[in-house]
Amino acid sequence: MKIVGSLSSSYLSLWEIWRQGFVPGGDALEMLAWDTVAAKKLQESDISFSLEPITDQAKNRSQIWKGRFAFIQQRLATWGEVVHTDLDAFWLRDPLAVLPSIDADLVITKDRGIPKSNVIRWGFSLCCGFFSARSGRGTTRLFLRWQEALDALKDDQRALNALLLRQQVAWHRVEFPELGIGHRTEFTLDGVTVRVIALPLMTFSRTLPFCQRGMGIVAHSWFDRERFSAYLWLHRRILERFGRLDPWSPDVLVAPVFANYPWLCDHDRSLFWALQQIPDEWEHAEALVLLGAIWEKVQEVAEARTCYQKLLSFPEEKIENGWLLPLLRFAWRTGDRSLGITLLRRIKWSEMWWERGAKGLLRGFARLALDRYFTQ
């Protein structure tokens, strides 16, 4: 099977990690480059690519979704079958060893994030970060209607989920040997039968690679965008130390420091375990960003404050604006006026940051203020 993906200059670091951790499979990898910097990188890596320049990518996300979908359709028509992968969908084992045996027009991973309407209705949604499709009447009809929904909604994942929700599809549990429990549906679009398989979350997950406990095939990491570079740093360090992204140890199950917090999710236990595997983790600003967030979740305010205060001792050029947003929210929640004032002085108030970050911060403050008002 042929593999396609896409790359922009903003994700070159992620591309390097994905390539190093990539488990090869299939006959070819072809990428869609969104700018000349990404195209040059792919050329240097001897990777086949097509260039579709998009200016101001952050503000033109809908063009990216449309361009990517058109690229996938073109390659599907040429090759007869295709696998699409995002760069944060890390291949821990070769999925092409199992995908060809699954008989469906579309084989796709699950999510529990967006759209919420699908999660409420089905218990999951469909994730466009990793899927495979093969040519046929059902696929042709599905992609035609998917394209119409994409034109209207400007987002490929929301478009696909909305389309199937409107069709009132019924999902049925199906067990895949060694993969886990997935779901299948079969429905009619304009008189044509369409078959879709939603892959098991146990092996095709939306978690960090080091949460997989050796069972994962594809780990489509969920990166908190405010801590994106910190997550990249951690993935890179794990890869450097272990030579793979999914090392596992029973320690992850019984991290002693969290013995009193049995409700803490596997994601955070695994994240803490991964940080412990890097000998000098506490000397890195990135680690302190991630660690402080975990201490907050277990309501260890003193530990979180210690992490954040140490973080602020780093030179300004070592600290990203996005990292300061969670710290500001922490200062607000704990009533730490001194920390809040310090953070406001440290923020680099550029126009772009105000547009992307500060508005979200103000919305968060408004929600917290309402919470305090109604709980007093």
N, C-alpha and C positions, 0 to 999 in steps of 0.2 A: 504494500500500500504506500502511496505517496503522502508526504507530510507537508503542510503549509503553516506559516506563521507570519507575524509582522513585527517590524522593529522601527523605532524612532531614536533620535539622538538622546532623548531623555532617559532611555532604558538600556544604554550600552552596558552599564554595570550589571544589570539583571541578565542581559544576554550572555555576558561572560560566565556568570554563575550557572545559568541554564545549560550552556554548552559543555561546561566541565562536568556537570552532574548528569548530562543527557545519556540515557541508555540507547545506543543506536538501534534502529530498526527500520525496515522498509527499504525502498529502492532509492529514494531521493528526499532531500529537504529543500524546499523552495520558499523564500521569504519575500514579503512585500515591504519595501523600504518607504518610509514616509518623508524622508529628507535625504539630502546628498551626503550628510555625515554618516547616517546609518548605511547608505549604499556603499560608501567607501569602506566601512568596517566589514560589511558582508563580502565585498570584493577581495579584501585582504585575507578573509577567512576561507576564500574559495567556495563560497556558498552561492548557489544560483538565486537570483533575485529579480524583481521588477520594481521600478521606481515610480511612485505616485506621489509627488510632492504636495504636502498640505501645509499652508502657512498658519501660524498661530494655532497649533494643534489643541492647546488647552481649551480654546473657545470654539473649536470646530470638531467636537467629538462626534457629532452626527455624521460628518463627512468621513471620519475614520471608520465608523461602523458600516456605512454604506459601501465605502471602497473595499473594505475587508470582505464583506459579503459578496460583492461582485467578483472579487479575486477568487474566492472559494468556488463560486458557481462556474467560473471559467475553467478552473482546473478540474472540477468534477466532470464537466462536459468533455474535457480532453482525455482524462485518465480513466474515467469510469468509476473511480472510488477515491476518496480523499480523507485524510485525518487532519483536523485543524487543532492547533495547540497554542495557547497563550504562553508567554515566556515565564510566567509565575506558576505554570502547571508543570511541575518538575517530574520527569520520567525516572522513577526509582527502579522499575523493572520494565521490560519491553511490553507495552500494551498490545502491540501488533501480534503477539503470540496468542492473544485471546479474542481480539476484536473480529477477525475474519470468520470465526465460528458462530458469531451472533447474527442471526437472520432477522434483519430489520432494515427499513429505509434510512432511519436516523438512529444512531446509538450515541447517547449524550450523558454527560455527568449531571449530578444533582447539586442543588444549592439550598440553603435555608435562609437566604437573605432577601434578595429581590427577585421578582415583585412579591410584596407581602400578600397580595390577594391570592396568589397561587399557593403560597405556603399555608395560608389559612384553609384553603379549600382542599389541597392534596396532602399537606404535611411536608411538602418540598416544592421547589421550583426547578426549572431546567437551566443549566449553566452553559453558556456558549464558550467558556474558556477551554473546553476540550470536548470534541465530538468527532464522529466519523459518519460518512454518508456514502452510499453507492447508487449508481444510476439505476433508474427504473421509473415506471409510470407514477408510482406513489411518491417518490422523491421529487420528480419534476413538478407534480401538482403541489406538494408541500412547499417547495422553494418558491414557486410562483406566488402563492398566497402569503408566504413569509415575507417576500419582497414587498408586497402591497402593504402589509402591516408595518414593515420597516420604514417605508416612505411616510407613513402617517405618524408613527411614534418616535422616529429618529434614533432608535436604540434596538439593536438586533435581539438582545436577550428579552427585553420587555415585549418586543414584537412577537417572538415565538411563543412566549408564555401566554400573552393575550389571545393569540390565535387559537391555541389549544383550549384555553379557558372558555372561549366563545363556542367552541365545538362541544363543550360539556363532555370531554373525554372521560372514560372510566379507567382507572389504573388498577392493575392486578399484580399482586406480588409474584415474583418468580425467583427461584433459587438458582444461582450459577455456581457450579462446583468450584471450590477454592476461591471464589470471589465474594460471596455473600448474597444478601437479599437485594434484588433490584425490583424494578417495576416495568410492566409492559402495557401498551395500549394499542388498540386497532380501531380506526375510525374511517369515515368516508368524507372525502373532500371533492365536491363536484362530481360525484359518482365514481371516484377512484379511491381504492382502499390504501390507507397509509398506516404503516407500522412503525412505532417508536419504542425504543428501549431506554429506560433511565437506569444507568449503571449503579451498582452498590456503593454506598458511601464508605463502607469499610475499606475498600481497596482503591476506589477512585474518589478521593476525599477533598474537602475544602479546608484542610488543616495544614500545619507546618510539617515538612518532611520528617522532622525528628519526633513527631507525635505518632508515627505510624507503627512503632513497635515491630518493625520488620515485615509487616503484612502489606504495605502499600504498593501499588503499581504506579499510580499518578497522584501526586499531592499538589493540589492547586491551592497554594498558600493564600490565606487571607491576610493581607498586609494592612495594618492600621496606617492610613495615609499620613497621619501626623508624625508617625515614627518610621516612615518608609525606609529611609537611609539606615536607620538603626537595625531594622530587620535584614536589610541587605548585608550589612557588616557581619551580623551573626551568621547568616548563611555562608558567607565567604570564609569565616573563621572555622566553622564546622567542617566545611569542605577541605580546607587546608590541613586540618588536624587528622581527619578520618579518611579522606579520599572519597567520601560519599556524603550525601545529604541526609541519609536516614540511619545513622548509627543508633543503636538501641542498647539499653541496659535496664535490668530490673529496678535500678535506683529510681527510675522515673516514676515508678509506682508508689514508692515509699519515702519520698523526700522527707526526712525527719523534721525539717524546719516547718513543714506544713501539716504535721500530724494532727494538729488541733483544728484543721480546716478541711474536713472530708468533703465538703461541698465544692471545693475549688476544682475547676474543670481541668480535664487532661491537657488542654492547650497550655494553660498557665503552669501546670506542674512540669510539662515537657519543656516549656520555655525556660523555667528556672533550672532544670536539669542541664539543658544545653549551655546555659551561661556558666554553670559550674565546671563544664568540661574545658573551658578556656582558662589557662592558669592565671593570666593577668587581666581577667575580665573587668575587675573593679577599677582598673586604671583607664578605662575607655568611657568617654562621654556616652557613646551609643548604648553600652551595657547599662549605665545608670538610668538612662531614659526608660529602658525596658523593665529593669528591676524595680524602679520606683512605682511603675504602673501595677506590678504584681502586689507589692506591699499595700498599695491603696485598696486593691480588691479584697485583701484579707483584713482590711481596716486596721493595719498596723501603721498608724499615723506617724509615730516617731521614726520608724524605719524609713518610711517614704520621705519624710522631711530630710533625714540625713542624706539620702540618695540625691535629692534635688539640690540641697545646699552644696554638696560636693560637686554636682554637675555645674553649678553656677561659678565654681572656682576655676573652671576651664577658661582659656582665652576666648574672646568673643568669636573669633574665626572658626573655632571648633564646635560652636553651638548653632544649630539651625533654628530658624524662626518657628518652624512647625513644632519643634520640641517644647517650646515655651507655652504653647496653648494648653496642654494638659497641666502644666505647672500652675498657670493662672487659675484654672478651674480648681485645682487643689487648694490654692491660697484662698479662693472664695469660699469653698466648702468648709475649710477649717478656720476661717476667720483670721488668717495670718496676714494682717495688713502690711506688715513690713516686707514680707516676701512678695506680696502683690505689687507693691510700689517698685521694688527692685526689678521685678520682671518687666513691668511696663517701661522702665528706663532702658532695659536691655533689648527690647524688640526693635528691629529695624523697620521703621514705618514707611515702607515703599508703597507706591500706589497699587502694585500687583498684589502685595501681601494683604493690604487692606481689603481688596476685592475678594480674595480667596479665603483669607484666614480670619480677619477681624470680625467680619459680619457673622460668621459661624460662632465665634466666641461670644458676641453680643447676644445672639439667639440663645446660647447655652446659659449665659448669665440670667437672661429673662426667665428661662425655665426654672433655674435654681431659685430665683426670687419668688416665683409663684409657689414653688414647693414649700419654701419657708413660710410664706404667708398663710397657706392653707393648713400647714401642720402645727402652727403655733397655737 
